[in-house]
């Protein structure tokens, strides 16, 4: 194994605010794995909308939607400086006490969730995540609980493998919450993003029929990954367009947009239909006519991250080739600010991934700053 340096390069989040709060440092102490932990040599780390919202402090509070707040409202676990980055792929480079020596050198994908509950308790009431409650993968090395590091033997490149963790676990939990079943129809908003495109694929794995809401130019790509059909989000009459497209009631809405389309999405659902959300990129504060909800006997589910059981199911899907990665492009870690600007433009399909500069020539794709 390559000797582990005393210091490493990492991107530090130094406070809430704009991209200037991201500071690249070349002398961050390399973490040492505690008992029951492993040290991962990071080869790739996927980007998520949560990275940006946490940086901006954009989660509000229950009494003030505009309040500066991190991901865990009212129970802060974010400390500055923090190394973000949840979707970690790499090789185990060192072991803490009590970890099986056979694990050294394994290629792993990290379950980013910090469960705070014993095995068998699937409550997510006090969940946190790597990159928020403790340092994450926007660095050359990261220490994580050994139980969170899953060996992956599927022949998927590191950068592509780093597209799965957060997006697909979030999507799987959304569908778990909504109890999406074989033959049911699910309408997916924000379908070209990481979570939305994952919902489409995972719906097909369940034998359900996904329909996508997206922007112009992305229709064919979404059909290629499993969308039965596509409607454009800026259509004048969304309810009418969906009814014409599907020709049957919608059982589940998996929403990542919210904003002005929220009430239309409830109108689209059949009586006793289920609405599930894990994001609000179109606006978190919505208008809700409670009569639509109670007269149609609707269920509304909030969802975030996922359970250990869901992550293990996700690993099985990857190993068996039932889902495929959607990697749009990669960026070196030193260009994280640029990567976040590209993320905000929302012109891509799937995921953007960051690669530590020292692994760039091997893992990354052509890049011109």
N, C-alpha and C positions, 0 to 999 in steps of 0.2 A: 504493500500500500504506500501511496505517496505520503511523506511526512506532513503532519498538520502544522501549519504556521501559527505563530503566537497571535498574529493579527490578520485581519481580512478586510476586503472591500465590501461595503454595504451601503444601501441607500437609507438614510435616516429621515423619518418624519419628525420634524422638530416642534410642530405645533399645528393647531387648526389654521387653515387659510388656503392661499393659492399654491401653485406649483413651486413657488420659491421656498416653501416649507420643506421641500425634499432636498436633502443635502447629501451628496456623495462623499463618503469618507473612506480613506484607504488604511486607517489605523484603528479599526474597531477590534476589540479583543475577540478572538475566536472563542465561541462558547465551548464549554466542556460538558459532556453529558453526565447528568446526575444518575443516581441509582435508578434502574428501570428505564433509562432513556438511551437513545442512539444519536450520534452525530451524523448528519446527512451532508455530503458534499453535493451542493445544489447544482444541477445541470440545467434546469428550466423551472420557471414559475409563472403560472397563468395570471392574467389580470382580471379583475372584477370591478363592477360598478361600486361595490362596497368600499374598495380602496379609496376611491375619489370622494364618496360621501363622508367617510370617516375623516379624511384629510380636511374637507370643508366644514366638518361639524354639522352636517346637514340633516340630522335625524330629528331635530326639534324635541319638544316635550309634549306631554299629554295636555298641557294647558296653553302652550305657545308653540305653534307649528314652526315659527321662525327662529326659535331658540337655538343657539349653538350647542350641539349635543353629539356625543359619539353613539356608536351602535347600541351599547347597553344603556338605555335611558335610566337615569336615576341610580344606577349601580355601576359607577365608573370603574373600569379595569384598564383603561388605556392610559399609559404613562409615556411621557416624552423624555428623551427620544425613543421612538419605536421603529423597529424594522417591520414593515408590512409584508404582504405576500403570503397567500394561503394555499395556492395550488402547486405544491412542491413535488418535484420529481428529481431523484438523484441516486447516489450510491451511499450505503452505510460505510462511514470512514472510521468510526470509533464507537466503542460500546461503554455504557455505564455499568456499574456493578449489578450483577444478577441477570444480565442479558445473555442469551445463548450465544456462545462464540461462533457458531455456525452462521450467524446473521451478518458477520463482517463481510463487506463487499457486495451484499445483495442490492439489486436495483429495486427501488421502492417508489411508490406513490403514497403520499401522506394524507390520511384522513385529518382534515384541518380542525375538526371540532374538538373543543374541550368540554367534556360532558358533565363533569362534577357530580356524576351519579354512578353508582356501582353497575357492573355488568348485569343486564337483565332489566334495568330501569330505563325505559325509553322516554321518560319525561324530558322535554327540552326547555323547561321553565327557567332554568338558570344556566343555559348553555353559553359558552364563549368560543373564541376561535383563535387559532395560531395566526399571528399577524396583527392581533388586537390585544388579547389578554396576555400574550407573551410574544417574543420576537418570531418573525416569519422568514420567508424565503427570498426576499429581495437582498440577497447577500450570498457570499461564497459558501458559507456553512450555516446550518441551523440545527439546534438540538430539539428533539421532539420525543414524546413518550414512545417507547418501543412498540406498544400495542397499536399506535396510530400509523406506523410505517408498514405498509402492505407490500410484500414482494410481488412484482409483476413480471411474468415471463413472456407475455404476448409480444410479438415482434412489431411494436409500434415505436417510432422515434421518440426521443425524450420530449421534444417540444410539443409534439402531437399528444403525447400522453398527459402533458400538463394542462390540456384543455378540459379534462373530464371533471376534476375533483369537485370544486364548488358548484359549478353550473349544473352538473348532472345529479349531484346529491340533492341540491335544492329542488330540481325538477322532479326527482323521484319522490321526495317528501310531499311536494304539492299534490302529486297524483295519489299518493297514499292517503293524504288528508281528505281528498275528494272521492276516494274509493272508486276511481275510474276502472270500469270493468270491460270485459270482452264485448265488442260490438257497439259500445257507446261512442257517441260523437263528442269531441272536445274541440272547442274554439280556443286558439292560442294567440294572444296578443304579444307584441314585441318578438315575433317569431324568428327573426333573423339574428337575434342576440344569442349569447352563450346559453342562458337558461331556456329561452324560447325554443331554440333549435334542439336542445336536449329534450324538452317536453315532447316535441314531435316524434323523435326517435323512440323515446321510452313509452309513449302511448302505443306505438306500433308493436313494441315488444309485448305489451299487455293485450294485444289483439283489438285495441280500440282504433277509432278512425279520427285522425287529427286534421283540422282545418286551420289555416294560418291567416293572421292579419299582419300586413307588413307594408313597406313603402315600395314604390315603383322600381323596377329593375331587379328585384330579388325573388320574383315569383318562381322562375325555373329552378333556381338553386334550392328553394324550399320544397318544391315538388320532388326534387331528386333525393332528398333525405327522408321523404315519407309523407309530406303533406298531401292530402287527398285533393285539395283545391286551395286557392288563395284569393283573398279579397284585400283591396288597398285600404289603408287606414284613413286616408283623406277623402274617401267616397262620401258623397253628399248625404246619403241615407244608409248608414251602416246596418241598421236593423233589416231594412228591405233587401240590401245587397246580400246579407248572410242568408236570409230566408230563401232568396232566389238561388244562391249557390248550393245550399245543402238540401233544400226541399223537404226538410224534416226537422223536428225539434232538436235543440242542442241540450245534451245532458249535463255537460261540465264546461265552464269557462275557466281557463288557466290564464290569469291576467298579470302582466308585468308592466303595464302602461298606466292604467287608471286615468286620472285627469278628466277631461271633458267627456270621454267615451264611457265612463263608469256606468251611468244609469242605462245607457243603451245596451251594455253587456248584460245587465240584469233583465232587461226586456227580452233579450235574445234567448235566455234560458227557458226551458220548459217548466211547467209547474213541478215543484219538488226537485228542481235542478240544483246543482252545486257550483258555487263560485269559490275559487281558490286563488290567492295572490301571494307573491313573494317579492313584489317590487312596485314602484310607482314612478317610472321615468317620465311619464306625461304629467305628473303632478300628484302629490300625496293627499291633498285636501280635495274632497269630492262632494258632489251633491247626491244625497240619497233620499229617495222617496220611500219611506218605510212601508207605505201601502203596497208598493211593488213587491217588497220582500215578504210581508206577511200574508198578503192575499194569494201569492203564488207559492207559499210554503217553501221559500228558498233557504238554502244553507249557505252561510258565508264563512270561509275559512282563511285565517291568516297563517302563513307558513314561513319558516326560515330554517336554513340548513337542513339537517336530517339526522336520523338515528344511526347507531352502530349497525343495526340490522339492514337498513337501507344502503349504507356504504358497502357492506359486504356483498349485498345483492348487486350493487354497481360494479364491484370488482369482478364478480362472476360474469356479468354482461361483457366487460372488457376482455377478459380472458377467453371467452367463448366466441368473441367477434360479433355479438348481437347488436352492438352500437359502434359507430365510427367517429373519430375525432373530426372536428371542423376547425382547422387551424388556418386563420387568414394570413397572419404574418408574425414575424418575431422581431424583437428589438434587443440590443445589448442593454445590460443593466444601467450602464452609464447614460443611456438615452431614455430613462424612465419618464422624464417630463414630457418628452416628445411622444412617447407611447401613450401617455394619458391624454394628450391633445388629440391624437388619432382616435382614441377610444371615445372621446366626447363627440367626435364628428359623426359617429354611428353610420359610417358608410361601408362597413365590413359585414361579413356573415360569419358567425361562429365566434372565435376567440383570438385575442392577441396574447402573445407569450413573451416573457422577458428571460434572457439568458445571461448569466454572469459573463463578463467580458473574457475571462480566462478560458471559458469553454466555447467562445463564440464561433471560432473557425470550424469546430467539429459539430456543434449543435445548431447554430443559427443559420439563417438564410441570407442571401445578399441584402445588404443594407447600405443606403446612401444617406448620411445625415444632412 
